[in-house]
Amino acid sequence: MPSRDKPRAETDVTGDPVEPPWWRPRTTGRRRQPLSRDAIVEAAIKILDAEGVDALTVRRLADELGTGPATLYWHVNGKEELGELVYDRIMGDIELPEPDPSRWQEQLKQLARDAYRVLRSHNDAARLSLGRVPVGPNMLGVMEWSLGLLLAAGVSPPVASYIGDLVGRYIDASVLEDTTGPTDETAVAMLRDYFTNLPVERFPNLAAAASAMFEPDDQDRFELGLDILMRGIETYTQSKRARRR
């Protein structure tokens, strides 16, 4: 868990009350602290886009900003918090419409599409949410909107609470597969040929499905999985309602 040390008293401290308590509070720029958290996060996103998540270190960021790591620790507690700040800023690019419970499936699909698009546009940013619950003002807004939409559509609170996590995992896995999997056409063709030429007597189903497995592009596969998820959620919700009657 990141250090909870607070900035020294000589620095003015401001903060959004909904920010996680382990984030270092924002500090106003003074003569000795010309940087701002916003400027630090923007520089971190540039590094992420160019070099990936592994390059997101306080030392690398200090080099980018032409300062020392100690200066940055006035604004962020370390690499973990930096990743959370970057992820939350990225997810702030998602626009949330007015919830319409009569169209909850389509609206939830569109939210997933937007998150998929935003994450794919920032290298391997999806890795920043693995093994943790992404939080921050922007992510809280997404979670609040999703829960409100599902609850208004009649989904029970326990199920509605888990659906966001379920869809989030699907988005992360899809983005990681698309951005870190084999993208070279030659490599994909070799993999397709490998499945096609498997011994039919041992792997009849794999051999027969080889062409279909590699036919859809990334977007088509994402849409198919999203549709299956939504239909499954609807079926599950209907069955739970039926049992309560």
Wavefront OBJ file of the C-alpha trace (Angstrom):
o trace
v 0.000 0.000 0.000
v 1.415 3.418 -0.890
v 2.865 5.596 1.841
v 0.355 7.792 3.653
v 2.900 10.540 4.437
v 1.390 13.987 3.888
v 3.101 16.946 2.206
v 4.879 19.359 4.503
v 2.862 22.143 6.076
v 4.528 24.812 3.955
v 2.678 23.511 0.867
v -0.959 24.450 0.292
v -3.107 21.321 0.061
v -6.327 20.921 -1.851
v -8.329 17.831 -2.663
v -11.448 16.319 -4.107
v -13.293 14.631 -1.223
v -14.103 11.617 -3.404
v -10.479 10.896 -4.285
v -9.052 7.745 -2.652
v -7.537 8.564 0.750
v -4.234 6.929 -0.237
v -3.684 9.426 -3.112
v -1.438 12.294 -2.156
v -3.600 15.454 -2.047
v -3.142 18.018 -4.791
v -0.677 20.752 -3.939
v -0.806 24.257 -5.289
v 2.225 25.425 -7.218
v 4.659 27.575 -5.260
v 8.084 28.866 -6.016
v 9.675 25.583 -4.916
v 6.920 23.400 -6.433
v 6.183 24.622 -9.980
v 4.696 21.328 -11.147
v 1.056 20.328 -10.772
v -0.488 16.906 -10.563
v -2.315 17.514 -13.857
v 0.957 18.286 -15.650
v 2.542 15.168 -14.164
v -0.326 12.937 -15.287
v -0.283 14.392 -18.803
v 3.456 13.700 -19.073
v 2.886 10.175 -17.752
v 0.264 9.505 -20.414
v 2.740 10.553 -23.103
v 5.243 8.051 -21.736
v 2.566 5.363 -21.563
v 1.510 5.937 -25.163
v 5.076 5.839 -26.437
v 6.678 3.196 -24.220
v 3.977 1.265 -22.358
v 3.090 0.631 -18.720
v 6.497 -0.736 -17.733
v 8.025 2.685 -18.449
v 5.698 4.424 -15.989
v 8.132 4.954 -13.152
v 8.752 8.028 -11.050
v 12.369 8.152 -12.237
v 11.401 7.935 -15.917
v 8.758 10.594 -15.396
v 11.232 12.862 -13.621
v 13.584 12.566 -16.597
v 10.735 13.475 -18.950
v 9.871 16.553 -16.903
v 13.469 17.599 -16.375
v 13.301 17.386 -12.598
v 14.237 15.003 -9.807
v 12.168 12.135 -8.359
v 11.994 13.913 -4.993
v 10.049 16.744 -6.613
v 7.435 14.344 -7.951
v 6.948 12.733 -4.553
v 5.370 16.005 -3.439
v 2.520 15.148 -5.803
v 2.355 11.324 -6.026
v 3.253 8.620 -3.537
v 4.875 6.354 -6.091
v 4.394 4.156 -9.141
v 1.154 2.541 -7.950
v -0.581 5.843 -7.374
v 0.791 7.207 -10.645
v -0.821 4.283 -12.476
v -4.152 4.911 -10.771
v -4.052 8.599 -11.633
v -3.228 7.863 -15.272
v -5.964 5.239 -15.581
v -8.562 7.524 -14.043
v -7.584 10.388 -16.360
v -7.857 8.106 -19.406
v -11.301 6.876 -18.379
v -12.404 10.479 -18.056
v -12.616 10.556 -21.862
v -15.785 8.437 -21.699
v -18.984 10.440 -22.095
v -21.954 9.194 -20.082
v -25.424 9.838 -21.544
v -28.628 10.276 -19.583
v -29.520 6.769 -18.332
v -32.438 5.147 -20.151
v -33.502 1.930 -18.343
v -35.629 0.874 -21.341
v -32.374 0.666 -23.361
v -30.084 -0.600 -20.636
v -28.465 -3.298 -22.759
v -27.604 -0.951 -25.608
v -26.379 1.751 -23.224
v -24.209 -0.699 -21.306
v -22.846 -2.001 -24.615
v -21.988 1.524 -25.701
v -20.213 2.176 -22.416
v -18.168 -0.985 -22.992
v -17.386 0.067 -26.564
v -16.244 3.486 -25.393
v -14.017 1.996 -22.672
v -12.593 -0.490 -25.191
v -11.836 2.326 -27.645
v -10.286 4.593 -25.013
v -8.053 1.872 -23.577
v -6.917 0.679 -27.005
v -5.866 4.216 -27.846
v -3.353 4.244 -24.970
v -0.926 1.394 -25.587
v -1.260 -1.268 -22.842
v -3.124 0.956 -20.354
v -5.517 -1.910 -19.564
v -2.725 -3.432 -17.477
v -3.138 -0.600 -14.987
v -6.451 -2.058 -13.794
v -5.286 -5.669 -13.395
v -5.290 -6.954 -9.828
v -6.933 -3.847 -8.414
v -10.247 -2.006 -8.335
v -9.752 1.142 -10.437
v -11.001 4.139 -8.493
v -10.858 7.893 -8.732
v -13.446 10.574 -9.543
v -13.866 9.517 -13.179
v -14.140 5.812 -12.443
v -16.570 6.496 -9.600
v -18.708 8.396 -12.110
v -18.716 5.414 -14.479
v -19.576 3.011 -11.652
v -22.355 5.248 -10.311
v -23.863 5.650 -13.785
v -23.759 1.895 -14.487
v -25.302 0.961 -11.165
v -28.046 3.562 -11.547
v -28.872 2.292 -15.044
v -29.076 -1.362 -14.000
v -31.017 -0.742 -10.802
v -33.548 1.404 -12.673
v -33.901 -1.439 -15.200
v -34.956 -3.789 -12.396
v -31.692 -5.679 -11.912
v -31.251 -6.693 -8.278
v -28.567 -4.813 -6.294
v -26.231 -7.831 -5.813
v -26.317 -8.685 -9.530
v -26.057 -5.056 -10.627
v -23.029 -4.623 -8.375
v -21.223 -7.554 -9.982
v -22.107 -6.813 -13.620
v -19.771 -3.825 -13.723
v -16.895 -6.016 -12.573
v -17.825 -8.730 -15.071
v -17.998 -6.341 -18.022
v -14.827 -4.585 -16.872
v -12.913 -7.871 -16.884
v -14.154 -8.635 -20.372
v -13.032 -5.215 -21.625
v -9.583 -5.558 -20.045
v -9.072 -9.072 -21.412
v -10.208 -8.014 -24.891
v -7.927 -4.981 -24.983
v -4.924 -6.952 -23.727
v -5.532 -9.712 -26.264
v -5.818 -7.175 -29.074
v -2.795 -5.107 -28.071
v -0.364 -7.787 -26.870
v -1.394 -10.804 -28.970
v 0.103 -11.709 -32.346
v -0.576 -8.887 -34.790
v 1.817 -9.767 -37.580
v -0.187 -11.218 -40.476
v 2.483 -13.850 -41.125
v 2.379 -15.025 -37.503
v -1.418 -15.210 -37.542
v -1.341 -17.143 -40.823
v 1.162 -19.612 -39.350
v -1.064 -20.131 -36.328
v -4.095 -20.682 -38.574
v -2.186 -23.228 -40.671
v -1.023 -24.982 -37.517
v -4.611 -25.529 -36.357
v -5.760 -26.473 -39.843
v -3.099 -29.156 -40.170
v -3.605 -30.777 -36.795
v -4.258 -34.534 -37.023
v -7.980 -34.745 -37.742
v -8.313 -38.089 -35.955
v -7.072 -36.499 -32.710
v -8.414 -32.946 -33.028
v -11.406 -33.065 -35.403
v -13.145 -30.058 -33.881
v -10.077 -27.820 -33.807
v -9.158 -28.677 -37.371
v -12.703 -28.013 -38.604
v -12.995 -24.713 -36.711
v -9.561 -23.377 -37.668
v -10.784 -20.992 -40.365
v -13.705 -19.688 -38.302
v -11.444 -19.073 -35.284
v -9.309 -16.577 -37.178
v -11.937 -15.027 -39.438
v -13.386 -12.210 -37.265
v -11.285 -9.122 -36.649
v -10.729 -7.669 -33.171
v -13.810 -5.439 -33.281
v -16.074 -8.246 -34.502
v -14.868 -10.576 -31.747
v -15.419 -7.877 -29.146
v -18.961 -7.220 -30.381
v -19.800 -10.935 -30.402
v -18.601 -11.391 -26.840
v -20.417 -8.252 -25.741
v -23.672 -9.486 -27.244
v -23.299 -12.860 -25.544
v -22.614 -11.135 -22.219
v -25.696 -8.905 -22.469
v -27.961 -11.784 -23.455
v -26.612 -13.831 -20.575
v -27.234 -10.999 -18.123
v -30.790 -10.587 -19.424
v -31.511 -14.337 -19.190
v -30.069 -14.545 -15.703
v -32.033 -11.517 -14.545
v -35.281 -12.889 -15.977
v -34.747 -16.263 -14.289
v -34.121 -14.578 -10.926
v -37.303 -12.540 -11.304
v -39.282 -15.688 -12.146
v -38.035 -17.450 -9.020
v -39.186 -14.562 -6.830
v -42.756 -14.794 -8.098
l 1 2 3 4 5 6 7 8 9 10 11 12 13 14 15 16 17 18 19 20 21 22 23 24 25 26 27 28 29 30 31 32 33 34 35 36 37 38 39 40 41 42 43 44 45 46 47 48 49 50 51 52 53 54 55 56 57 58 59 60 61 62 63 64 65 66 67 68 69 70 71 72 73 74 75 76 77 78 79 80 81 82 83 84 85 86 87 88 89 90 91 92 93 94 95 96 97 98 99 100 101 102 103 104 105 106 107 108 109 110 111 112 113 114 115 116 117 118 119 120 121 122 123 124 125 126 127 128 129 130 131 132 133 134 135 136 137 138 139 140 141 142 143 144 145 146 147 148 149 150 151 152 153 154 155 156 157 158 159 160 161 162 163 164 165 166 167 168 169 170 171 172 173 174 175 176 177 178 179 180 181 182 183 184 185 186 187 188 189 190 191 192 193 194 195 196 197 198 199 200 201 202 203 204 205 206 207 208 209 210 211 212 213 214 215 216 217 218 219 220 221 222 223 224 225 226 227 228 229 230 231 232 233 234 235 236 237 238 239 240 241 242 243 244 245
